[in-house]
Amino acid sequence: MAKLSNAQFKTDKRNSMDENPRDNFDYISPLDTRYYGDDRRVYDALHPYLSEAATIKYPILVERAIVASLEHAAIAPPGISQRLAVAASAVIPERVYEEEHRTHHNIRALVNCLRENLPESDRGYVHLFATSADIQDTARSLALRDLTREKLLPEICELIKVLIKAARKDAEVPQIGRTHGRIAEPITVGYWLANFVARLYGRAEKVADSAKELRGMFSGAVGAHSALALVWPNDPALIEIEVLERLGLKPGDGSASTQVIQPEYLTDYAHSLISIFGVLANIADDFRHLMRSEVEEVGEDLDTYQVGSSTMPHKINPKNFENVKSLWKAFMPRMTTVYMDQISEHQRDLTNSASTRFFNELVASTYYAAYRLRDAIKKTRTNEAAIAANLRKSYEWIVAEPLYISFALAGHPDPYDKLRSFVLQARERGTDVLSCIEADEEAKALWAKLPENRKSVILDPSKYVGDAVVRTHSICDQVEQGLNSLWFLKRLDRPPEGPALLLE
């Protein structure tokens, strides 16, 4: 399919209303109308894995893997795998939905659609020995692992690369550090960004680890391989392993299972998404706070016609960063639902049937947040003049820490309280901390004892940044090495034959 611009995509959707009466203005969820359905690049990235069409495509892969294994075991007739492949290519989502409305069962509807395109002698082998959860849960694991490897982690890696570039560029630009929303001590702009580089990379590894652990199953109605044991009485689980190997998955740990895959694998994956989403929200928060009018250490390249207020023509808002924070607020609480879905009565119930259908939205929103944040950061510029001005303005107070440390090293018995008294005096008199030294004989004597190199650091806040510059480059070097090897992505690789030869 030829790539379209966003504008062409929107026009095409409107022009296709005669053929399909639904378009972007007919949906309820803003995830569809604004973030997924409104951006062709996002749509193209996510549609093959998370769409309703994908919830039909991936179960077909699982059904084909089962039939291929049965053919390999000489249970199903020779050539059935290829005949099923042809039959599967003719199945369209609309037909499956039509059949579901008749049967009131999504997997049985899919099976019926596969069967109707097969010779009568083949039909009984489709879905043989399987129950719905075998297909549905395995398909979900497969789709999420594919998406994580092919789209989500690469998008996060691109965001990390953008942050690395920005961190290296401003590695030596001194900036006032802030704690509790107040001035603290100097760092560098690069060091501020390098912190997020390290955090995002660490979270990306967790996403990869949890995606790798997503499991599949082919164990039947209550998970005891009862139907399979009719043919393989000694070790019915062997055929399950073969089916899953064709898909690049493993069964759940332990020797016992129920009708559903142990939910903890999906729970761990969801937690990894929420965890990295939190870092994205934290990055967005920092950027938008530094864009405040009274701070202005970061600015944004704006679109020509961008408007920030319907009544104030001068207003331009950090909407991209605010959007990422807002998405986090919307989707972070969904982790509670994932935790609740760990509970299934006895071997299975359907209390997760509706809630699990929304799981893909959590994945889509995480991807979109990384995508939106990457684009936003690429459009930002650091304002070195404002950064330097804010650092100078902070100097009269932040000097208190290096002075306190230096006085301690010079032998003062209670240097913290000494400097604390200077701070109080400076506030009362409207002066600065350094000026208090001149009026205090003890402090003057201590100052005279300090080595000149230490004095130079105290008198120049841009020098009081510790190893921020070195650590910035060290962090970026380590993470770049990891990104270049992409070792955590390789852990998600399918078997060498790949999906194209999945059933040969």
C-alpha positions in Angstrom: 0.0 0.0 0.0 1.4 3.4 -1.0 2.2 5.7 1.9 -0.1 8.7 2.3 0.5 12.0 4.1 -1.7 12.8 7.1 -3.8 15.2 5.0 -4.3 12.6 2.2 -5.2 10.0 4.8 -7.9 12.2 6.3 -9.3 13.1 2.9 -9.3 9.5 1.8 -11.3 8.5 5.0 -13.9 11.2 4.3 -14.1 10.3 0.6 -14.6 6.6 1.4 -17.8 7.3 3.4 -20.0 6.1 0.5 -18.3 2.7 0.7 -18.0 2.6 4.4 -20.4 4.7 6.4 -18.1 4.9 9.4 -15.2 7.4 9.4 -13.1 9.1 12.0 -16.0 11.3 13.2 -18.2 8.3 14.0 -15.9 6.8 16.6 -16.2 7.3 20.4 -12.7 6.8 21.6 -10.3 9.8 21.2 -7.6 7.2 20.9 -9.1 6.4 17.5 -10.2 9.8 16.4 -7.2 11.8 17.5 -4.1 9.7 18.1 -4.4 6.5 16.1 -6.9 7.1 13.3 -5.8 10.7 12.7 -2.1 10.0 12.0 -1.2 7.8 9.1 2.2 7.0 10.5 0.8 5.8 13.8 -2.0 3.9 12.0 0.4 2.1 9.7 2.6 1.2 12.6 -0.1 -0.2 14.9 -2.8 -1.5 12.7 -1.2 -4.8 11.8 -0.9 -5.8 15.4 -3.6 -4.0 17.5 -6.6 -3.5 15.2 -9.7 -5.5 15.2 -8.4 -7.0 11.9 -5.3 -8.1 13.7 -7.4 -9.9 16.3 -8.6 -12.0 13.5 -5.2 -12.4 11.7 -3.3 -13.6 14.7 -5.7 -16.3 15.8 -5.6 -17.6 12.2 -1.8 -18.0 12.6 -2.4 -20.0 15.7 -5.0 -22.2 14.1 -2.6 -22.8 11.2 0.2 -23.8 13.6 -2.1 -26.4 15.2 -3.1 -27.9 11.9 0.5 -28.0 10.7 1.5 -29.8 13.8 -1.3 -32.3 13.4 -0.3 -32.9 9.8 3.3 -33.4 10.9 2.1 -36.0 13.4 0.1 -37.7 10.7 -3.2 -37.0 12.5 -4.4 -34.6 9.8 -4.3 -35.5 6.1 -1.3 -34.6 4.0 -1.3 -31.1 2.3 -3.9 -29.7 4.7 -1.6 -27.0 5.9 -1.3 -25.5 2.4 -5.0 -25.8 1.8 -5.7 -24.1 5.1 -3.3 -21.3 4.1 -5.3 -20.7 1.0 -8.5 -20.8 2.9 -7.2 -18.4 5.5 -6.2 -15.9 2.8 -9.9 -15.7 1.8 -11.1 -14.9 5.3 -12.0 -11.2 5.8 -12.9 -9.6 9.1 -16.4 -8.6 7.9 -17.3 -12.2 7.3 -16.1 -13.3 10.7 -18.1 -10.5 12.4 -21.2 -11.6 10.4 -20.7 -15.2 11.6 -20.1 -14.0 15.1 -23.5 -12.3 15.1 -25.0 -15.6 14.2 -23.1 -17.8 16.6 -22.4 -15.3 19.4 -18.9 -16.7 19.7 -15.9 -15.0 18.2 -13.5 -18.0 17.9 -16.2 -20.4 16.7 -17.1 -17.8 14.1 -13.5 -17.7 12.9 -13.3 -21.5 12.8 -16.5 -21.7 10.8 -15.1 -19.1 8.3 -11.9 -21.1 7.9 -13.8 -24.4 7.5 -16.2 -23.1 4.8 -13.3 -22.5 2.4 -11.9 -26.0 2.9 -12.8 -29.4 1.4 -15.2 -31.3 3.5 -12.6 -33.9 4.4 -10.4 -31.2 6.0 -12.9 -29.3 8.0 -12.9 -31.5 11.1 -9.2 -30.9 11.8 -9.5 -27.1 12.1 -9.5 -26.2 15.8 -9.2 -29.9 16.7 -8.2 -30.4 20.4 -8.3 -26.6 21.0 -10.4 -24.4 23.2 -11.0 -20.7 22.5 -8.5 -19.5 25.1 -5.8 -21.6 23.5 -6.3 -19.5 20.3 -7.1 -16.1 21.8 -4.5 -15.9 24.5 -1.8 -17.3 22.4 -2.6 -15.0 19.5 -2.5 -12.0 21.9 0.9 -13.0 23.2 2.2 -13.4 19.6 0.8 -10.0 18.4 2.2 -8.1 21.4 5.6 -9.7 21.1 5.7 -8.8 17.3 4.5 -5.3 18.0 7.1 -4.8 20.8 9.9 -6.1 18.6 8.9 -4.4 15.3 7.4 -1.1 16.4 7.3 -0.2 20.1 10.9 -0.8 21.1 12.3 0.7 17.9 10.2 3.9 18.6 11.5 4.1 22.1 15.1 3.6 20.8 14.6 6.5 18.4 13.4 8.7 21.3 16.5 7.7 23.3 18.7 8.6 20.3 17.1 12.1 20.2 17.7 12.6 23.9 21.3 11.4 23.5 21.9 13.9 20.8 20.5 16.7 22.9 22.4 15.6 26.0 25.7 15.6 24.1 25.1 19.0 22.6 24.5 20.6 25.9 26.7 18.4 28.0 28.8 21.3 29.2 26.0 24.0 29.5 25.7 24.8 33.3 22.1 24.9 34.5 20.6 25.5 38.0 19.4 22.2 39.4 16.0 22.2 41.0 14.6 20.1 43.8 11.0 20.4 45.2 10.5 23.1 42.5 13.1 25.3 44.1 16.7 26.2 43.1 19.2 23.7 44.4 22.8 23.4 43.0 24.2 23.6 39.5 24.2 20.6 37.1 24.4 20.7 33.3 21.6 20.6 30.7 23.2 17.4 29.3 23.3 15.7 32.7 19.6 16.5 33.2 18.8 14.8 29.9 21.3 11.9 30.4 19.3 10.9 33.5 16.3 10.2 31.3 18.5 8.5 28.7 19.5 6.0 31.4 16.0 5.6 32.8 14.4 5.0 29.4 17.0 2.5 28.3 16.6 0.6 31.6 12.8 0.5 31.1 13.2 -0.5 27.5 15.1 -3.6 28.7 12.2 -4.4 31.1 9.7 -4.1 28.2 11.8 -6.5 26.1 12.2 -8.9 29.0 8.4 -9.0 29.8 7.5 -9.3 26.1 9.9 -12.2 25.8 8.1 -13.9 28.6 4.6 -13.7 27.0 3.5 -17.3 26.7 1.2 -19.4 24.6 -0.9 -22.6 25.3 -2.6 -25.5 23.6 -3.9 -27.5 26.5 -7.6 -27.8 26.0 -10.8 -27.2 27.8 -9.6 -27.1 31.4 -5.9 -27.0 30.7 -5.2 -30.7 31.5 -4.5 -31.8 27.9 -7.5 -34.2 28.2 -8.4 -34.2 24.5 -4.8 -34.5 23.4 -4.3 -37.4 25.7 -6.8 -39.4 23.6 -4.1 -39.6 20.9 -0.9 -39.0 23.0 -1.7 -40.7 26.3 1.9 -40.8 27.5 2.9 -37.1 27.0 0.2 -35.0 25.5 2.1 -31.8 26.3 4.7 -32.6 23.5 2.3 -31.5 20.8 1.6 -28.2 22.7 5.3 -27.5 22.7 5.6 -28.2 18.9 2.7 -25.9 18.1 4.1 -23.1 20.2 7.6 -23.6 18.8 6.1 -22.9 15.3 5.0 -19.5 16.7 8.2 -18.7 18.6 6.5 -19.0 22.0 6.8 -21.2 25.1 4.1 -22.6 27.3 3.7 -21.3 30.9 6.1 -22.4 33.6 5.2 -25.3 35.8 3.4 -28.5 35.1 -0.1 -27.3 35.8 -2.4 -25.0 33.7 -6.0 -24.0 33.5 -8.0 -23.0 30.4 -6.2 -19.7 30.2 -2.5 -18.7 30.1 -1.3 -17.7 33.6 -2.2 -14.0 33.7 1.0 -12.9 35.4 2.9 -12.9 32.1 0.5 -10.3 30.6 0.4 -8.4 34.0 4.2 -8.1 34.0 4.1 -6.8 30.4 1.5 -4.2 31.3 3.5 -3.1 34.3 6.6 -2.6 32.1 4.5 -0.4 29.8 3.1 1.7 32.7 6.6 2.0 34.1 8.2 3.3 30.9 5.1 5.5 30.3 5.8 7.1 33.7 9.3 8.1 32.5 7.8 9.6 29.4 5.4 11.6 31.5 8.3 12.7 33.7 10.3 13.9 30.7 7.3 15.8 29.4 6.8 17.4 32.8 10.4 18.6 33.0 10.3 20.1 29.5 7.0 22.0 30.0 8.2 23.4 33.4 11.4 24.7 31.8 9.2 26.3 29.1 7.3 28.4 31.7 7.4 32.2 31.0 9.3 32.9 34.2 11.9 30.2 33.3 12.1 29.9 29.5 15.2 27.7 29.5 13.6 25.6 26.7 11.7 26.9 23.7 9.8 25.2 20.9 9.9 25.6 17.1 6.3 26.4 16.4 4.0 25.8 13.4 3.2 29.0 11.6 -0.5 28.9 12.4 -0.3 27.3 15.9 -2.6 28.9 18.4 -2.4 28.6 22.2 -5.6 30.4 23.2 -9.0 31.2 21.6 -8.9 34.7 23.2 -5.2 35.6 23.9 -3.3 35.9 20.6 0.1 35.9 22.3 -0.4 32.5 23.9 1.6 29.5 22.8 1.3 26.4 25.0 3.6 23.4 25.4 0.7 21.2 24.2 2.8 18.3 22.9 4.4 17.8 26.3 1.1 18.4 28.1 -0.5 15.8 25.8 2.0 13.1 26.8 1.4 13.8 30.5 -2.4 13.8 30.0 -2.2 10.4 28.2 -0.3 9.0 31.1 -3.0 10.2 33.5 -5.6 8.5 31.3 -3.9 5.1 30.9 -1.8 4.6 34.1 -4.9 3.8 36.2 -5.7 1.0 33.7 -3.1 -1.1 35.5 -5.6 -1.6 38.2 -7.9 -3.4 35.7 -5.0 -5.6 34.6 -4.4 -6.6 38.2 -8.1 -7.4 38.6 -7.9 -9.6 35.4 -5.5 -11.9 37.2 -8.5 -13.4 39.0 -10.4 -16.0 37.1 -12.9 -18.3 38.8 -11.8 -21.9 38.9 -10.4 -22.9 35.5 -11.8 -19.9 33.7 -14.6 -17.3 33.6 -15.4 -14.4 31.3 -15.1 -11.5 33.7 -12.1 -10.3 31.7 -13.8 -10.6 28.3 -14.6 -6.9 28.0 -11.7 -5.5 30.0 -9.0 -7.4 28.1 -10.3 -6.1 24.8 -9.1 -2.6 26.0 -5.6 -3.9 26.7 -4.5 -3.0 23.2 -5.3 0.7 23.9 -2.7 0.7 26.7 -0.1 -0.6 24.3 -1.2 1.9 21.6 -1.1 4.8 23.9 2.4 4.0 25.2 3.6 3.8 21.6 1.9 7.1 20.7 3.3 8.9 23.8 6.9 7.9 22.8 6.2 8.9 19.2 4.7 12.3 20.2 7.5 13.0 22.7 10.2 12.3 20.2 8.7 14.7 17.7 8.2 17.3 20.4 11.8 17.2 21.7 13.2 17.4 18.2 11.4 20.8 17.9 12.8 22.2 21.1 15.8 24.4 21.6 17.7 25.3 24.7 17.9 29.0 25.5 21.4 29.4 26.8 21.0 33.0 27.7 18.0 32.3 29.9 19.8 29.3 31.4 22.9 31.4 32.3 20.7 34.2 33.6 18.8 31.9 35.9 22.1 30.4 37.1 23.5 33.9 37.9 20.3 34.9 39.7 20.5 31.8 41.9 24.2 32.3 42.7 23.7 34.4 45.8 22.0 31.5 47.5 23.4 28.3 46.0 26.9 29.3 47.2 25.9 28.3 50.7 26.5 24.6 50.0 30.1 24.7 48.7 30.9 27.3 51.4 29.5 25.0 54.1 31.5 22.0 52.8 34.7 24.1 52.5 34.4 25.5 56.0 34.0 21.9 57.3 37.1 20.9 55.5 38.9 23.9 57.0 38.1 22.6 60.5 34.9 24.5 61.5 33.0 22.4 64.1 29.5 23.4 63.0 29.7 24.7 59.4 26.1 23.9 58.4 24.6 26.1 61.1 27.2 28.8 60.4 26.1 29.0 56.7 22.4 28.7 57.7 22.8 31.8 59.9 24.4 33.6 56.9 21.4 32.7 54.7 18.9 34.0 57.3 21.0 37.3 57.6 21.1 37.7 53.9 17.3 37.3 53.6 16.6 39.8 56.4 19.1 42.4 55.0 18.4 41.9 51.3 22.0 41.0 50.6 23.7 37.8 49.6 25.5 35.0 51.5 29.0 35.9 50.4 28.7 39.4 51.7 28.0 38.0 55.2 31.6 36.7 55.3 33.0 40.2 55.3 31.2 41.0 58.5 32.2 37.9 60.3 35.8 37.6 61.5 35.7 33.8 62.0 34.3 33.3 58.5 37.0 35.7 57.0 39.7 33.6 58.6 38.2 30.4 57.3 37.9 31.9 53.8 41.6 32.9 53.9 42.6 29.3 54.6 40.8 27.9 51.5 43.0 26.9 48.5 42.6 29.1 45.5 41.2 26.3 43.3 38.4 25.7 45.7 37.7 29.5 46.0 37.4 29.7 42.2 34.8 27.0 42.2 32.8 28.7 44.9 32.9 32.0 43.1 31.9 30.6 39.7 28.7 28.4 39.9 29.3 27.1 36.4 32.3 25.2 37.8 30.3 23.6 40.6 28.9 20.8 38.5 31.0 17.8 39.8 31.4 15.1 37.2 28.1 16.0 35.4 29.9 16.4 32.0 31.9 13.2 32.3 28.9 11.2 33.4 26.7 12.6 30.7 29.0 11.3 28.0 29.6 8.1 29.9 25.9 7.4 30.1 25.4 8.2 26.4 28.3 6.0 25.4 27.0 3.0 27.3 23.4 3.4 26.0 24.6 4.0 22.5 26.6 0.8 22.6 23.4 -1.0 23.8 21.3 0.6 21.1 23.8 -0.3 18.3 23.9 -3.9 19.3 20.1 -4.0 19.9 20.7 -7.1 22.0 17.4 -6.7 23.8 15.5 -6.6 20.6 17.2 -9.8 19.4 15.8 -11.6 22.4 12.4 -11.2 20.8 13.3 -12.7 17.5 11.1 -15.4 16.1 12.7 -18.8 15.1 15.0 -18.6 12.1 12.3 -19.7 9.6 10.1 -16.7 10.5 6.4 -16.2 10.0 6.5 -16.6 6.2 7.6 -20.3 6.6 5.8 -20.8 9.8 3.9 -23.8 8.7 6.3 -25.6 6.3 
